Amino acid sequence: MTEQPIYLERIDRQRNMARYYALSIEPSLFGDPILVRRWGRIGGASQQKLQFCVGNSDAELLLRRLLAAKRRRGYREPAI
């Protein structure tokens, strides 16, 4: 399971856009993997969605698909 959340940002100053998207795989109370998605405007309120998965491989596959989709839309890891 993912120990650290994957954190992406999409910033476009021309469009006044500053968004983030975070993905992580966390255990449920019963030990099943849950894909946790958090997103919103940087510094503002956020939203969250939980998706229960059958197994770790299912959760990892879903995480990779969502990560690829977000990168295609312009989300990147923030510069340190």
N, CA and C atoms as a LAMMPS dump frame, in Angstrom:
ITEM: TIMESTEP
0
ITEM: NUMBER OF ATOMS
240
ITEM: BOX BOUNDS ff ff ff
-5.0000000000000000e+02 5.0000000000000000e+02
-5.0000000000000000e+02 5.0000000000000000e+02
-5.0000000000000000e+02 5.0000000000000000e+02
ITEM: ATOMS id mol type element x y z
1 1 1 N 0.831 -1.173 0
2 1 2 C 0 0 0
3 1 3 C 0.884 1.247 0
4 2 1 N 0.357 2.32 -0.526
5 2 2 C 1.103 3.564 -0.633
6 2 3 C 1.266 4.198 0.738
7 3 1 N 2.534 4.446 1.142
8 3 2 C 2.771 5.074 2.435
9 3 3 C 2.544 6.577 2.362
10 4 1 N 3.054 7.216 1.35
11 4 2 C 2.93 8.658 1.172
12 4 3 C 1.9 8.941 0.077
13 5 1 N 1.06 9.935 0.268
14 5 2 C 0.144 10.288 -0.822
15 5 3 C 0.918 10.86 -2.01
16 6 1 N 0.423 10.617 -3.185
17 6 2 C 0.987 11.223 -4.388
18 6 3 C 0.296 12.568 -4.549
19 7 1 N 1.07 13.625 -4.594
20 7 2 C 0.532 14.983 -4.616
21 7 3 C 0.906 15.646 -5.928
22 8 1 N -0.102 16.151 -6.65
23 8 2 C 0.102 16.827 -7.933
24 8 3 C -0.526 18.212 -7.872
25 9 1 N 0.031 19.121 -8.65
26 9 2 C -0.521 20.481 -8.746
27 9 3 C -0.683 20.867 -10.204
28 10 1 N -1.643 21.746 -10.434
29 10 2 C -1.84 22.346 -11.757
30 10 3 C -2.029 23.842 -11.539
31 11 1 N -1.028 24.609 -11.947
32 11 2 C -1.049 26.058 -11.739
33 11 3 C -0.927 26.751 -13.084
34 12 1 N -1.881 27.62 -13.37
35 12 2 C -1.876 28.43 -14.589
36 12 3 C -2.26 29.85 -14.177
37 13 1 N -1.272 30.706 -14.074
38 13 2 C -1.514 32.071 -13.598
39 13 3 C -2.376 32.876 -14.577
40 14 1 N -2.305 32.586 -15.861
41 14 2 C -3.114 33.298 -16.857
42 14 3 C -4.606 33.052 -16.63
43 15 1 N -4.943 31.844 -16.174
44 15 2 C -6.344 31.474 -15.967
45 15 3 C -6.753 31.527 -14.487
46 16 1 N -5.861 32.039 -13.622
47 16 2 C -6.096 32.105 -12.185
48 16 3 C -6.442 30.723 -11.628
49 17 1 N -5.659 29.726 -12.048
50 17 2 C -5.894 28.348 -11.66
51 17 3 C -4.77 27.873 -10.751
52 18 1 N -5.124 27.355 -9.61
53 18 2 C -4.16 26.762 -8.68
54 18 3 C -4.87 25.596 -8
55 19 1 N -4.713 24.407 -8.573
56 19 2 C -5.428 23.231 -8.088
57 19 3 C -4.441 22.153 -7.652
58 20 1 N -4.935 21.268 -6.805
59 20 2 C -4.116 20.118 -6.415
60 20 3 C -4.956 18.852 -6.484
61 21 1 N -4.263 17.722 -6.529
62 21 2 C -4.904 16.418 -6.57
63 21 3 C -3.991 15.459 -5.823
64 22 1 N -4.513 14.757 -4.851
65 22 2 C -3.717 13.814 -4.063
66 22 3 C -4.354 12.431 -4.125
67 23 1 N -3.522 11.416 -4.271
68 23 2 C -3.969 10.028 -4.329
69 23 3 C -3.207 9.215 -3.293
70 24 1 N -3.895 8.316 -2.619
71 24 2 C -3.218 7.396 -1.709
72 24 3 C -4.053 6.131 -1.567
73 25 1 N -3.382 5.056 -1.215
74 25 2 C -4.056 3.792 -0.922
75 25 3 C -3.9 3.565 0.57
76 26 1 N -5.033 3.422 1.251
77 26 2 C -5.033 3.28 2.703
78 26 3 C -5.874 2.065 3.085
79 27 1 N -5.589 1.454 4.22
80 27 2 C -6.397 0.302 4.644
81 27 3 C -7.708 0.741 5.275
82 28 1 N -8.736 -0.057 5.057
83 28 2 C -10.013 0.177 5.732
84 28 3 C -9.935 -0.423 7.132
85 29 1 N -10.991 -0.319 7.89
86 29 2 C -11.022 -0.915 9.23
87 29 3 C -10.852 -2.425 9.187
88 30 1 N -11.219 -3.024 8.066
89 30 2 C -11.131 -4.47 7.925
90 30 3 C -9.887 -4.902 7.152
91 31 1 N -9.018 -3.965 6.804
92 31 2 C -7.769 -4.296 6.121
93 31 3 C -7.836 -4.266 4.606
94 32 1 N -9.008 -4.048 4.035
95 32 2 C -9.133 -3.968 2.581
96 32 3 C -8.589 -2.625 2.104
97 33 1 N -8.001 -2.591 0.902
98 33 2 C -7.463 -1.324 0.405
99 33 3 C -8.564 -0.37 -0.069
100 34 1 N -8.34 0.906 0.217
101 34 2 C -9.23 1.972 -0.229
102 34 3 C -8.384 2.984 -0.978
103 35 1 N -8.797 3.358 -2.186
104 35 2 C -8.139 4.428 -2.914
105 35 3 C -8.78 5.738 -2.47
106 36 1 N -7.962 6.623 -1.92
107 36 2 C -8.445 7.906 -1.414
108 36 3 C -7.998 8.989 -2.376
109 37 1 N -8.967 9.777 -2.859
110 37 2 C -8.672 10.905 -3.75
111 37 3 C -9.095 12.186 -3.056
112 38 1 N -8.188 13.157 -3.048
113 38 2 C -8.498 14.484 -2.504
114 38 3 C -8.132 15.512 -3.552
115 39 1 N -8.998 16.526 -3.732
116 39 2 C -8.702 17.549 -4.725
117 39 3 C -9.369 18.85 -4.334
118 40 1 N -8.88 19.927 -4.94
119 40 2 C -9.47 21.232 -4.69
120 40 3 C -8.527 22.349 -5.079
121 41 1 N -8.897 23.553 -4.719
122 41 2 C -8.071 24.726 -4.974
123 41 3 C -7.013 24.809 -3.881
124 42 1 N -5.786 25.095 -4.254
125 42 2 C -4.699 25.201 -3.287
126 42 3 C -5.046 26.305 -2.292
127 43 1 N -5.033 25.967 -1.018
128 43 2 C -5.351 26.927 0.033
129 43 3 C -6.832 27.071 0.32
130 44 1 N -7.654 26.328 -0.389
131 44 2 C -9.104 26.433 -0.198
132 44 3 C -9.702 25.133 0.29
133 45 1 N -11.007 25.061 0.228
134 45 2 C -11.719 23.854 0.642
135 45 3 C -11.42 22.718 -0.334
136 46 1 N -11.492 21.505 0.158
137 46 2 C -11.196 20.36 -0.693
138 46 3 C -12.363 19.386 -0.696
139 47 1 N -12.272 18.444 -1.606
140 47 2 C -13.247 17.372 -1.696
141 47 3 C -12.501 16.063 -1.565
142 48 1 N -13.244 15.011 -1.248
143 48 2 C -12.622 13.706 -1.069
144 48 3 C -13.551 12.624 -1.589
145 49 1 N -12.952 11.599 -2.178
146 49 2 C -13.727 10.451 -2.634
147 49 3 C -12.982 9.192 -2.232
148 50 1 N -13.698 8.222 -1.668
149 50 2 C -13.129 6.94 -1.28
150 50 3 C -13.648 5.88 -2.224
151 51 1 N -12.741 5.025 -2.685
152 51 2 C -13.16 3.944 -3.567
153 51 3 C -12.612 2.632 -3.013
154 52 1 N -13.504 1.752 -2.607
155 52 2 C -13.109 0.467 -2.059
156 52 3 C -12.665 -0.449 -3.193
157 53 1 N -11.574 -1.178 -2.974
158 53 2 C -11.002 -2.044 -3.999
159 53 3 C -10.993 -3.494 -3.516
160 54 1 N -10.95 -4.417 -4.479
161 54 2 C -10.978 -5.842 -4.168
162 54 3 C -9.659 -6.296 -3.548
163 55 1 N -8.556 -5.814 -4.09
164 55 2 C -7.245 -6.202 -3.58
165 55 3 C -6.227 -5.113 -3.86
166 56 1 N -5.006 -5.339 -3.385
167 56 2 C -3.958 -4.341 -3.59
168 56 3 C -3.65 -4.116 -5.066
169 57 1 N -3.656 -5.175 -5.866
170 57 2 C -3.359 -5.011 -7.29
171 57 3 C -4.429 -4.176 -7.983
172 58 1 N -5.68 -4.359 -7.6
173 58 2 C -6.785 -3.573 -8.15
174 58 3 C -6.619 -2.097 -7.783
175 59 1 N -6.253 -1.837 -6.537
176 59 2 C -6.059 -0.46 -6.07
177 59 3 C -4.877 0.199 -6.777
178 60 1 N -3.771 -0.539 -6.934
179 60 2 C -2.589 -0.002 -7.61
180 60 3 C -2.899 0.317 -9.075
181 61 1 N -3.633 -0.55 -9.742
182 61 2 C -4.003 -0.329 -11.142
183 61 3 C -4.866 0.918 -11.282
184 62 1 N -5.843 1.072 -10.428
185 62 2 C -6.712 2.249 -10.46
186 62 3 C -5.915 3.517 -10.177
187 63 1 N -4.997 3.461 -9.217
188 63 2 C -4.162 4.61 -8.891
189 63 3 C -3.318 5.021 -10.1
190 64 1 N -2.704 4.046 -10.772
191 64 2 C -1.879 4.359 -11.955
192 64 3 C -2.708 4.957 -13.08
193 65 1 N -3.925 4.469 -13.283
194 65 2 C -4.792 5.019 -14.336
195 65 3 C -5.183 6.465 -14.038
196 66 1 N -5.567 6.732 -12.797
197 66 2 C -5.934 8.103 -12.423
198 66 3 C -4.738 9.036 -12.494
199 67 1 N -3.571 8.561 -12.08
200 67 2 C -2.358 9.364 -12.13
201 67 3 C -2.01 9.729 -13.575
202 68 1 N -2.119 8.773 -14.484
203 68 2 C -1.846 9.043 -15.899
204 68 3 C -2.843 10.044 -16.47
205 69 1 N -4.112 9.914 -16.106
206 69 2 C -5.136 10.842 -16.595
207 69 3 C -4.87 12.265 -16.095
208 70 1 N -4.506 12.401 -14.847
209 70 2 C -4.23 13.737 -14.298
210 70 3 C -2.993 14.349 -14.937
211 71 1 N -1.984 13.554 -15.198
212 71 2 C -0.774 14.074 -15.857
213 71 3 C -1.081 14.525 -17.285
214 72 1 N -1.961 13.81 -17.969
215 72 2 C -2.361 14.24 -19.315
216 72 3 C -3.074 15.584 -19.265
217 73 1 N -3.768 15.876 -18.178
218 73 2 C -4.49 17.148 -18.03
219 73 3 C -3.612 18.279 -17.528
220 74 1 N -2.32 18 -17.291
221 74 2 C -1.395 19.058 -16.919
222 74 3 C -0.981 19.095 -15.46
223 75 1 N -1.404 18.144 -14.652
224 75 2 C -0.993 18.101 -13.252
225 75 3 C 0.437 17.571 -13.172
226 76 1 N 1.251 18.19 -12.31
227 76 2 C 2.663 17.813 -12.136
228 76 3 C 3.022 17.809 -10.658
229 77 1 N 4.109 17.11 -10.317
230 77 2 C 4.627 17.165 -8.964
231 77 3 C 5.15 18.578 -8.724
232 78 1 N 4.914 19.16 -7.548
233 78 2 C 5.394 20.526 -7.291
234 78 3 C 6.911 20.561 -7.189
235 79 1 N 7.481 21.677 -7.618
236 79 2 C 8.924 21.873 -7.487
237 79 3 C 9.24 22.165 -6.026
238 80 1 N 10.274 21.569 -5.549
239 80 2 C 10.628 21.736 -4.124
240 80 3 C 11.432 22.978 -3.899
